[in-house]
Amino acid sequence: MTARIHGIVTDADGSPVPGARVALETGPVPLPDIALLTGEDGTFSLDVPRAGEYAVTAHGERGSGRCTVLVPGEGSTRITLVI
């Protein structure tokens, strides 16, 4: 099983933000460029190479946001990014 960060990008009112660019900024190991666009419902899912602390960013037409998340190991960690 792979470690994964998944979640949703919302605006300040809690509405989903489709088409936002979500990227891993930093992690416990050097990372290749890992980025994707959120779906129409604002959701995303990123596989990460290992457990550890990751900085995740989101950029969209309504702004940008950043959070740090601790991925404990195999399985999925859910976050909400507000932009």
N, CA, C and O of each residue as an XYZ file, in Angstrom:
332
protein
N       0.844     -1.188      0.000
C       0.000      0.000      0.000
C       0.885      1.246      0.000
O       1.980      1.241      0.562
N       0.403      2.296     -0.629
C       1.133      3.545     -0.755
C       0.584      4.572      0.222
O      -0.602      4.560      0.549
N       1.455      5.462      0.687
C       0.996      6.603      1.478
C       0.350      7.602      0.521
O       0.787      7.760     -0.619
N      -0.690      8.270      1.001
C      -1.434      9.175      0.125
C      -1.966     10.353      0.929
O      -2.350     10.217      2.091
N      -1.978     11.516      0.278
C      -2.637     12.702      0.818
C      -3.828     12.973     -0.090
O      -3.669     13.104     -1.304
N      -5.010     13.056      0.490
C      -6.189     13.370     -0.305
C      -7.031     14.401      0.436
O      -6.883     14.601      1.642
N      -7.902     15.039     -0.301
C      -8.750     16.020      0.350
C      -9.496     16.878     -0.633
O      -9.809     16.464     -1.749
N      -9.776     18.096     -0.188
C     -10.572     19.028     -0.976
C      -9.989     20.434     -0.849
O      -9.448     20.807      0.192
N     -10.110     21.196     -1.919
C      -9.749     22.613     -1.914
C     -11.058     23.396     -1.910
O     -11.928     23.176     -2.752
N     -11.186     24.321     -0.944
C     -12.397     25.134     -0.840
C     -12.033     26.613     -0.794
O     -10.880     26.985     -0.575
N     -13.054     27.449     -1.007
C     -12.861     28.876     -0.784
C     -13.225     29.181      0.669
O     -13.568     28.275      1.429
N     -13.152     30.439      1.049
C     -13.402     30.830      2.440
C     -14.826     30.507      2.897
O     -15.073     30.357      4.094
N     -15.760     30.399      1.954
C     -17.147     30.074      2.287
C     -17.400     28.573      2.358
O     -18.511     28.144      2.673
N     -16.367     27.766      2.066
C     -16.514     26.315      2.105
C     -16.950     25.685      0.798
O     -17.186     24.479      0.740
N     -17.061     26.493     -0.262
C     -17.441     25.947     -1.569
C     -16.237     25.298     -2.236
O     -15.137     25.846     -2.174
N     -16.416     24.140     -2.875
C     -15.305     23.471     -3.559
C     -14.734     24.343     -4.674
O     -15.460     25.108     -5.309
N     -13.423     24.222     -4.905
C     -12.749     24.976     -5.962
C     -12.266     23.991     -7.028
O     -11.248     23.327     -6.834
N     -12.984     23.889     -8.155
C     -12.534     23.006     -9.228
C     -11.363     23.622     -9.988
O     -11.262     24.844    -10.092
N     -10.483     22.781    -10.515
C      -9.381     23.248    -11.359
C      -8.248     23.929    -10.631
O      -7.408     24.557    -11.276
N      -8.186     23.834     -9.307
C      -7.061     24.412     -8.562
C      -5.840     23.504     -8.726
O      -5.972     22.282     -8.791
N      -4.668     24.101     -8.792
C      -3.424     23.326     -8.904
C      -2.942     22.989     -7.496
O      -2.674     23.883     -6.693
N      -2.834     21.698     -7.203
C      -2.364     21.214     -5.903
C      -0.992     20.592     -6.110
O      -0.801     19.788     -7.022
N      -0.028     20.966     -5.257
C       1.340     20.475     -5.423
C       1.976     20.152     -4.080
O       1.627     20.732     -3.052
N       2.914     19.215     -4.110
C       3.764     18.952     -2.953
C       4.930     19.913     -3.040
O       5.696     19.874     -4.003
N       5.076     20.777     -2.045
C       6.139     21.779     -2.037
C       7.414     21.217     -1.422
O       8.496     21.363     -1.990
N       7.291     20.579     -0.268
C       8.443     19.967      0.397
C       8.007     18.655      1.028
O       6.819     18.413      1.242
N       8.991     17.815      1.321
C       8.718     16.530      1.953
C       9.946     16.021      2.675
O      10.961     16.715      2.735
N       9.869     14.805      3.229
C      10.981     14.248      3.997
C      12.143     13.783      3.124
O      13.227     13.493      3.630
N      11.920     13.713      1.824
C      12.949     13.328      0.860
C      12.840     14.277     -0.327
O      11.795     14.903     -0.505
N      13.887     14.404     -1.146
C      13.761     15.230     -2.354
C      12.597     14.721     -3.216
O      12.434     13.516     -3.408
N      11.807     15.644     -3.723
C      10.617     15.277     -4.489
C      10.731     15.732     -5.935
O      11.264     16.806     -6.211
N      10.232     14.918     -6.859
C      10.071     15.419     -8.226
C       8.889     16.389     -8.229
O       8.189     16.519     -7.225
N       8.672     17.055     -9.329
C       7.494     17.921     -9.435
C       6.248     17.043     -9.402
O       5.983     16.287    -10.336
N       5.496     17.151     -8.326
C       4.267     16.378     -8.176
C       3.132     17.376     -8.017
O       3.034     18.054     -6.994
N       2.277     17.466     -9.025
C       1.163     18.408     -8.985
C       0.010     17.856     -9.813
O       0.195     17.006    -10.684
N      -1.180     18.359     -9.521
C      -2.369     17.969    -10.278
C      -3.422     19.046    -10.128
O      -3.260     19.979     -9.342
N      -4.502     18.916    -10.884
C      -5.632     19.835    -10.780
C      -6.769     19.145    -10.047
O      -7.006     17.950    -10.229
N      -7.473     19.907     -9.214
C      -8.620     19.336     -8.510
C      -9.729     19.009     -9.504
O      -9.821     19.605    -10.577
N     -10.567     18.048     -9.120
C     -11.716     17.682     -9.940
C     -12.810     18.730     -9.853
O     -12.665     19.739     -9.162
N     -13.897     18.485    -10.553
C     -15.017     19.431    -10.552
C     -15.609     19.629     -9.167
O     -16.239     20.650     -8.892
N     -15.402     18.641     -8.287
C     -15.903     18.739     -6.917
C     -14.849     19.260     -5.943
O     -15.063     19.243     -4.731
N     -13.697     19.727     -6.471
C     -12.639     20.302     -5.642
C     -11.732     19.287     -4.972
O     -10.851     19.667     -4.200
N     -11.928     17.995     -5.251
C     -11.142     16.964     -4.571
C      -9.858     16.630     -5.321
O      -9.718     16.895     -6.515
N      -8.928     16.037     -4.577
C      -7.648     15.615     -5.146
C      -7.109     14.432     -4.355
O      -7.560     14.154     -3.244
N      -6.133     13.735     -4.947
C      -5.450     12.631     -4.284
C      -4.025     12.562     -4.818
O      -3.813     12.439     -6.024
N      -3.050     12.641     -3.914
C      -1.628     12.606     -4.278
C      -0.945     11.435     -3.578
O      -1.021     11.316     -2.355
N      -0.282     10.575     -4.339
C       0.548      9.537     -3.735
C       1.871     10.165     -3.319
O       2.430     10.986     -4.047
N       2.368      9.780     -2.150
C       3.650     10.290     -1.657
C       4.598      9.114     -1.445
O       4.152      8.001     -1.168
N       5.914      9.354     -1.574
C       6.864      8.240     -1.550
C       7.050      7.557     -0.204
O       7.439      6.390     -0.153
N       6.777      8.269      0.890
C       6.989      7.665      2.210
C       6.317      8.502      3.287
O       5.829      9.601      3.026
N       6.301      7.966      4.494
C       5.756      8.705      5.630
C       6.618      9.932      5.906
O       7.797      9.962      5.554
N       6.031     10.934      6.531
C       6.778     12.129      6.907
C       5.926     13.372      6.788
O       4.719     13.301      6.557
N       6.576     14.516      6.951
C       5.896     15.807      6.907
C       6.002     16.398      5.505
O       7.088     16.465      4.929
N       4.874     16.821      4.968
C       4.808     17.396      3.624
C       4.142     18.764      3.676
O       3.208     18.978      4.450
N       4.624     19.686      2.852
C       3.952     20.968      2.647
C       3.180     20.848      1.340
O       3.745     20.514      0.299
N       1.884     21.125      1.408
C       1.002     21.021      0.253
C       0.467     22.413     -0.055
O       0.029     23.129      0.846
N       0.504     22.796     -1.328
C       0.002     24.104     -1.734
C      -1.145     23.939     -2.727
O      -1.240     22.932     -3.428
N      -2.003     24.938     -2.770
C      -3.081     24.987     -3.755
C      -3.154     26.400     -4.308
O      -3.093     27.378     -3.563
N      -3.284     26.492     -5.621
C      -3.405     27.786     -6.295
C      -4.595     27.722     -7.243
O      -4.735     26.777     -8.019
N      -5.439     28.725     -7.171
C      -6.600     28.802     -8.051
C      -6.929     30.241     -8.361
O      -6.240     31.158     -7.914
N      -7.986     30.439     -9.131
C      -8.399     31.792     -9.505
C      -8.774     32.636     -8.294
O      -8.695     33.863     -8.346
N      -9.180     31.990     -7.208
C      -9.639     32.708     -6.014
C      -8.539     32.956     -4.992
O      -8.793     33.560     -3.950
N      -7.311     32.497     -5.274
C      -6.217     32.707     -4.336
C      -5.369     31.470     -4.180
O      -5.360     30.589     -5.041
N      -4.652     31.412     -3.064
C      -3.783     30.265     -2.809
C      -3.800     29.928     -1.322
O      -4.183     30.742     -0.482
N      -3.376     28.711     -1.026
C      -3.306     28.251      0.353
C      -2.189     27.242      0.512
O      -1.711     26.668     -0.466
N      -1.778     27.031      1.751
C      -0.685     26.102      2.044
C      -0.948     25.475      3.401
O      -1.445     26.133      4.314
N      -0.611     24.200      3.528
C      -0.683     23.559      4.833
C       0.417     22.512      4.938
O       0.936     22.018      3.937
N       0.749     22.195      6.165
C       1.722     21.144      6.445
C       0.957     19.966      7.018
O       0.109     20.129      7.896
N       1.263     18.779      6.515
C       0.547     17.582      6.943
C       1.552     16.487      7.280
O       2.548     16.304      6.581
N       1.279     15.767      8.355
C       2.106     14.634      8.748
C       1.433     13.366      8.250
O       0.326     13.031      8.671
N       2.111     12.665      7.350
C       1.611     11.402      6.815
C       2.248     10.291      7.642
O       3.464     10.105      7.584
N       1.446      9.544      8.417
C       2.013      8.585      9.357
C       2.577      7.321      8.726
O       3.370      6.631      9.366
N       2.208      7.002      7.532
C       2.700      5.771      6.904
C       1.743      5.342      5.823
O       1.124      6.171      5.156
N       1.624      4.032      5.652
C       0.717      3.527      4.637
C      -0.707      3.965      4.941
O      -1.099      4.102      6.100
N      -1.454      4.175      3.902
C      -2.829      4.626      4.071
C      -2.989      6.039      3.560
O      -2.121      6.563      2.862
N      -4.094      6.646      3.909
C      -4.459      7.936      3.357
C      -4.678      8.962      4.463
O      -5.294      8.666      5.487
N      -4.167     10.168      4.245
C      -4.335     11.274      5.183
C      -5.177     12.343      4.500
O      -4.843     12.787      3.401
N      -6.268     12.759      5.140
C      -7.190     13.732      4.542
C      -6.905     15.143      5.053
O      -6.676     15.362      6.242
N      -6.927     16.106      4.101
C      -6.752     17.512      4.451
C      -7.783     18.355      3.702
O      -8.366     17.916      2.711
N      -7.993     19.569      4.196
C      -8.775     20.586      3.498
C      -7.884     21.803      3.337
O      -7.353     22.329      4.315
N      -7.725     22.249      2.093
C      -6.953     23.456      1.802
C      -7.932     24.570      1.467
O      -8.780     24.412      0.589
N      -7.819     25.696      2.163
C      -8.698     26.843      1.923
C      -7.910     27.900      1.170
O      -6.825     28.305      1.586
N      -8.488     28.347      0.035
C      -7.815     29.395     -0.743
C      -8.715     30.609     -0.878
O      -8.328     31.598     -1.499
